Amino acid sequence: MRVRLDDLVGSALERGAAVPAFTCYDFTTALAVVAAAEKSGQGVILLVAPKTAGVRSGLRLITALRALADDASVPVSVQLDHASDLEVIRDSVAAGADAVLADGSSLPFEENIALVRSVREVLVAAGASDVVIEAELGGLAGDEDKAFGVDIHAHPAGLTDPGQVQDFLSRTGADLLAVAVGNAHGRYAGEPKLHWKVLEDIASLTELPLVLHGASGIPAADLVKATSMRVGKVNFNTELRTGILATLEAETTAHRADGENLQGLLGRWSSSASTFAEATLDMLSS
């Protein structure tokens, strides 16, 4: 069943849990993720990258994901991730996305606020005022679409400034806030170390759900601990994607020899994605 993203995340926080969000570049992965969610009885968020949504086939994927969410036996939300292009945002919502990450994190503070407000204005003008908006304050190192190694200690990203949080949220009207507390996109070079005091300070300043991006590679115990500090949504991309690619690399030769058995190879693809999703759902629900 399709639900509002903020309601899904808020309900999880009330249980002391968080909702995993998985980037889905294709429908096979999305089917596997939703099947894993149904098996675990937990809600899930399907993310679509802005590069995907920027082409017609990507918009068709969003429409398919919305239908998948409607048909699921557990709560599912479809979100456009890391978007700043207003046209892509408008088209994605028209195609079926019911939440958007308005990402101005690379911009100066005032310009970040202006972007989030612009997104809200565009959605209202399009008759989509009920679309959930996530905003991001603080800059994350790395590329969410590529698994480059990121040494956040040698190249530290800008941490979220707790002193800016209340002003930012009151002026943007964001429904969720993604924070930078030592997390990064892609692979971590070395063990990531979250800045717990920064996260604790942010959590004390707002009742809104917080979001942790770049969760792939962060120890499970840290992700669980973060849920006690209002982190109700946790984004995964790298581990899901690299696991699928490793599976395909290992299995393709055998499936070619087996009469170009694409159906069997897709089954292995699905198994890789669902195994990771199941483990993540179980971890964040405990």
N, C-alpha and C positions, 0 to 999 in steps of 0.2 A: 504494500500500500504506500502510495506517495504521501509524504508528510512535509511540513515546514521544517527546514533545517534547524532553526533556532529552537523549535519545540522538541525535536529529536535530541538535540544536544542538551537542552535544559533538563529533560527527563532523565538522561543518563547521569548528569551531575547530581541530581537528587538522590540517585542510587549509589553515589560514590564511584561512578564509572565514567568512561569516555567513549566517544563514537569514532571508529577509524574511518578515514576518508582515503580512498584508493584512486589513483589516476588511471583512467581507462582510455587507452589510445584506440581500442577496438572493441567490438561486441563480444568476442569470445572471452576476453578477460572479464568484462562486465558480467556476463552470464555466470562465470565461475565465482566471482565475488558475491553475487546475490545468492547463489546456491549455498555458499559457505555461510552467509548470514542466516539463511533459512534453516540450515542444519543446526546452527548455534542458537537460533531464536532471538538474535540481536539485530538492531537496526544498523544501517550502513549508509555511507555517503559515496556517491560516484562522482569523481572529478573529471572534468574535461579541460585539457590544456588550451590556452588561447590560440596557439598555432594550429591546433586541430579545429577549433571553432571558426578559424578565419577562412576556411574553404567550405564549399557547398557540401562535400562529403562529410565534413565534420559536423555541420548543422544537421545533416540527416542522422548522424550517430546520436546527437543529442535527442532528437525526436524518438529514436529507437530506445534510448535509455529511459526516457520518460515513460514510454509504454511498458518497459520492463519494470520500472518502479511501481506503476499502477497495478501490475499483475502480481507483484511479489506478496508473499504471505507475512512479511515483516516490514517495518518502516524503512523506507528508502527515500533519499533526497538526491537530486541531481544538481551539481554546482559547476558553474564556469569558474575556473581557477586562474589566479594571477592575471587579471585582465585590466587594461587601461584604455583600450581603444573603444570609444563609445559606440561606434557602429557595430563592432563585434559583440559588445555586450547586448545591445538592442536586438540584434539578429539571434543571438543565443537564447535570450529569454523568449523571443517569438517562437523559436524552435522547440522550447520545452524546458529550459533550465529554470529552476525555481529558487536559485540562490546564486550570488555572484561575489567573488572576491575582487573588490575594487582596489587594485594594488598600486598605490602611490608611494610605496616604501623607499624607492630610490630618489624621490623628490624631496626638496626642502619641506619643512613642516607645514608652512602655509599652503604650499602647492599640493601637498598630499591631502590636506583638508579640502581644498578646492576641487580636486579630482573626485573625492568621495561624494561631495555635494552635487557635482555635475552628474555623476552616475544616478543618484537619487532623482534628480530633475528629469533626466532622460527616461527613467523607468516610469515616473509619474505621467509624463507626457505620452508615453506609450500605453497607458492604462494598466501598468504592471506595478502599482505601488505596493503590492503585497509581497514582492520578491525580497528575499532576505539578503542583506548586504553585510558581508564581512569586510573589514578594513585591516590594514597592516601598518604598524608603527614600529620603526626600527628596521635596519637593513640586514638581510641574510646573505651570506656569501654563497657562491655556487650557482649552478644552473639547474632549475627544477626538471628540465627535460634531458639533461645529460649527466652521467654519473662520474664526473671528474672528481679526483681526490681533492678535498678542501682541508687545508690546515688552518683552522680557525684561531689557533694560538699564534701562528706566524703572520696570518692575515686576518686579524679580528674584524668581524662585522660590527656595525654600529648597534649596540644594545638598545633596547627600548628604554627611554627615559621615563621612569615613573612619574616625574614631575609634569610630564606633558599629557598623561593619560586622560585625566578628567576633562581638560580643555578640548582635547582631540575628540573624545566621545560625545561631549555635549554639543560640539559644533558640527559633527558629521552625522550624528544620528545612526551610527553603525549598530548592527544587531549583535555582532561578534567582533572580537579583537584578536588578530594574530600578532604574536610578540616575538622579539628576538632576544633570547636569553642564553646564547651560546650554541644554539642550533644552527644548522646550515643545510643547504640543498646539496644532493649528491653524496658521494662517499666521504667519510671523515678520514683524514690522515692522522692516525692516533686516536685515542679515546676521547670522545666529546665530553666536555664538562659543563653542565648547565649552571648558570648563576642563580642559585636558589634564592638568595636575598632579593635580587631584582624581581624574580617571579613572585615571591611572597609579597613584596611591596606593591606590585601591580594588582595582585589579587585583592589586596586590602582596600583598593581604591574604587572598585567597580563590582557590581552584581552581574555584569554581563559575562557570558561564557568566553573563556580565552581559548586560543588556538595555537598549537605547536606544529609548525611546518618542519620539514627536514627530519622526520623521526627515524628514517632508516639508519640503523647503526647506533642509535641511542640505546643504552642498556634497558632491558625490560623493567627492572626495578625503578629506574628513573622515570620512565613513562608512567608507571603506576603511581609513583610519588607525586607527579605533576597533577594528577587528577584531584589531589587534596588541596591544590592551589588554583582551583577553578578552571583548569584545562579540561575542557569537555569535548574537544575535537582534535584529533591527531592525524596529520597527513602522511601518507606513505606513497612513495613512487619508486625510488631506486631499487630497493630490495625486491619488490614485486617484479619490476621490469628486468632486472639482471637475472633473477631466478628463471623467468620464462625464456630468456635468450640462452641461458646455459642449458636448459632442458632441450630446446630446439637444436642447439649445436651438437649435443650428445646423441640425439635421437634421429636426426634427419637422414643420415646414411642408411640406417636400418629400415626406415620407413620408405626410402627410395627403393631399396632392394625388395621390399614387400609390395611390389606392384604400384609404386608411387602412392602409397597409402596415406593420403592427406587426412582422411577421417581419423585414422589412428594417431597421426601426429597432432592433430587438433585436440584429441583426447589427452595427450601428454601435456600439451600447452595448458589446457583447462585444469588438469590435475596439479600442475605446478602453482598456478594462480590460486586455486581453491585451498591448497595446503597452507600457503602463506597467509591467506585471508582468515582461515579458520584459527590458526595459531594467534594471530593478532587480535581477532575478536575475543577469543578466550582470555588473552592477557589483559585487555582493557576492560573487560566486564567483571574481573575478579576484585 
